[in-house]
């Protein structure tokens, strides 16, 4: 058994040891792009031109040639007959003309008229002989003249009476014969020949047109069906077919083959569509199942966060009240520890507030109040808020509003820009710069927050808007945030109908930007006047309703320290009884949402609004579930979320001055 050696591939080359190593062959150059083929009109018109134009040219050429020959034949025959009559009369009148026999000449002329070929005959010579026969037509337009010279024959020449000096026969004419033929019949015959030629040409053209039209329809109809089938397939109707069948037995028609291929393609597409729909149904069922599981998990997480938030806020609220009450009376040795406790409760409060914000955004209980916002005023407020932090971090903070205004929710825009500025200050290097600028763009007003910090790697840019995701805080230092700021900003931006974009690179800083609809600066409402200095709380009558003894004690101690007159109850029934007596007019009613038993704090708030409309009715709760937030939003209830900062509570109470006693 012999084997044939296989030559090495052109993609490999032998080495010194005889081994073959792969090498890269140069890729062939791409084929040149073909020029576009321009097609105009349609196939039926092209077939019509292809069939009719040659047939018309041939028919017109042949008809013209035959008609021309026919007219030439008629012309020659007409002239030959007229000339023959003139010669015949000349031959018969030579002797009579020579002898001057006028009656004989008249008889010859009359005999020529009786033949019917000419309408008038004239015989004359130079000696003054002039004989005519036939009517004299005034108009010579319809007559054609033929002339023939009159010469002596040989017999006449031999006569003794020949004049002296005569020459041989036929050398010198002795007279002239003129015959006139009427061209009317000839003109009619010529017209009939022309009409016959034109008729033949028209018949030929009509036959060619009918034949080509039939042929064009035969070709165009299957093509139109194929075109309609392709259009239906493009529209998604894969059940449509061409229905073009071969009718002959000789060979295979190309259009039938094309239609058959289109039908096979339609069948394949229909099959693929059925398979795809089946797969889509299966994938949709799986996706719906996973979506339901994800929604159930989200609801479970929301319920867990709501329950955990409420359970954590209750003791945290009490701790904050007690710590704020202990701080003024703490000794110098106790004060650092109390401040640490206050800082820790503050961090926990910030975390719970962020979780509450996430829950409120996910529950869609926030509705933007769209107004015309001046960016100059907004940037001034943010500058006053973040200037101390920028100075402490030795970072230059610049604001450029360019006199622009937007249409949006002022508080939400301030929250987004504030969080972005806080992040930029946190990550900017010492001596760095943070720039907040606004500029016009095609989509509206673009607000950018730029820093020259360490930047964000591309691998992290897609996740920085997730909850609790921090790039450079693996040790989870709470002083560097909790990883919820950008998540809240992204949700607020979605609520405002925009999206936060990030452009960053390592050691090249970061730029966060979002776009808002523009507004004219002239339409921006003037800033509200500064609030009046808060009134003292001494003598303010407060009713506190809560089933937690620790919260009651802490709230009572704090409000008493502020000079308020405090009355505490633990049940909703006691609160309703105190409100309905009418003996005491309360300035503020602070009620928990979840009271002992089945009592509901919202009912107490509603009763306070109804029985004592002058009192400030505030619901204090640690519940942050979406259902609770939606319920409170629809009821228009003023809510303080536990833990309540004492400064926030004091600021709220100062809005109600002490009412005069009854």
C-alpha positions, 0 to 999 in steps of 0.5 A: 500500500503506497501513500502519496506525500502531502505538500506542506500547507501554504500557511506553514513553513518548515523549520531547520529541524524539519518540523512545521510551524504555523505562520500567518498568511497575508489575508487577501485584499477585500473585493472591490465594491461593485457599483450600484446598478440603476434600474428605472421603470418596470419589467412590463414596460421594458418588455413592451419597449423590447418587443414593440420598438423593433417590430415597429421599426421593421414594419415601418421600414418595410411599409415605407419601402413597398409604398415607395416602390408602388408610388414609383411604379404608378408614376412611371406608368402614368408618364409612360402612357402620356408619352406614348400617346404624344409619340403616337399622335406625332407619328400619325400627323407628320405627313398631314402637318408637312402638307398643311392638311388641317382637317386630317390633323383635326381627325388625328387629334380627335382620334387621340381624345377618343382613346380616353388617355388624354384630355387635350391634344395640341399640334403645331409647327413653326409655319403657323399651323395650330390644331387643338382638340379637347376642352381648354382647362383654365387651371393647369394644376390638375394637368400634366403635359407630354410633348413629342416632336413631329418628324418626316418618315422615309417615304415622305423623304423620297418624295419629289415634293420634298423641300429644298435643303431638307435633311435625313428623316428624323434629323429635323422636326417639322412640328410639335405635339403636346398632350395633356393628362388629368392627374385626378385619378392618378392622385386618388390612386396614389392616396389609396396606396399611401393609405393602404401602406399606413393601414398595413403598418398600423395593423402590424404595429397593433399585432406586435403590441398585442403580442408583446402585451400578452408576453409582458403579462405572462412574465409580469404576473408571476413576478408580481405574485412573487413580489407580493409574496415577498412583501407579505413575508417581510410584513410577517405573514409567513403563510402566504404563497406564490401559487405559481405552477408550471403549465407546460411539459417542455423544460422548466420555466425560470419564473416557476422555479423562482416562485417555488424557491420563494414558497420553500423560503416561506415554509422555512420562515413559517417553521422558524417562526413557530419554533421561535414563538414556542421558545419565546413562550417558554422563555416568557413563562420562565421570565414571568416566573422569575419576575414573580419570584423577584417581586415576591423577594422585593416585597419580602425585603420591603416588609423586612425593611419596614419592620426592621426600620420600625423596630429599630427606630423606636429605641433609637428615637428614645435614645436620641430624646434621652441623649439630647436631654442629658447633654446640657446637664452632662459633666465635663467627664461625661460630655465626650461619651454623650457626644459619641452616643449622639454621633452614633445615633446620628449615623444610625438615623442617617442610615435609616433615613436613607433606607426610608428614602429608598422605600418611598422612591420604590413605593412611588409615593413621591410626586414631583412638584414641577416649578420653574427653578433658578439655578443661581438660587439653588446653587447659592443654597447648596454653596452655603450647605457645602462650603464648610465641608469644602473648606475643611477638606481644603478643596476649591468649590466653584459654581457656574449657573450662567443665569439658567433656569429649569422646570423641575422639582427644586427639592429633588434637584437640590437633593441630587446635586447635593449628594453629587457634590458631597461625593465629589468633596469626599473623593477630591484630593487635598487642594483639588477642585470641584466644579458645578456648572450648568450649560445649554444643550440640545436636550435642555439644561445640562448640570455637571458636577466635576472633580479631579480626584482618583476617578472610577475604573470602568469596571465599577462605573456600571455598579456605583448606582446600586445600593450599598456599593462603594468602590473604595470603602471595603472597611465600611467606614461609616464616616465615608457614607453607606453607599446609598447616596447615588442609588437615591440620586438615580431613583430621583432622576428617574422620577424627574424623567432624566438619567444620571450619566458618569464619565470617569477614568482612573487618575483623571477625575469624574464627571456626573451629569444630568439634563433637565427641561429649560425654563426662562429666567423671567418666569422664575418666581422670586425667592420667598422672604426669610422666615421670621425668627422662631417663637419661644416654646415656653407654655406650648401645650402638647399632647403626646400619644405613644405606647412605649414608656421610654419614648413617653419619658424621653419626649416628656423630659425634652419638651419640659426642658424646652418649657412646654406643657406636656401631657402624655397618654398611652392609648388612642381612647385616652387621647380621644377623650382628652381632645373631645372634652374641650377644657384644654386647647392643645397647640400640638398633638404628637401621636405614634402610628402603631398604638397598643391593641388595634388602635390606629394613630391616623384616627387620632390625627383625624380626630385632632383635626376635627375636634381641635383644628387649630392644633398642629397634628403630627404623626410620629412613626418608625414604619416605612412600608410602601403601603403605610407611606401611600396611605399617609400621602393620600391622607395628607398627614404630616409625618415625622420619621423616627428617630426624630432629631430634636432640632427638627422637632423643635423647628416644627413646634415653633411654627405654632405659637402658644395659644391664649388660655381659655 
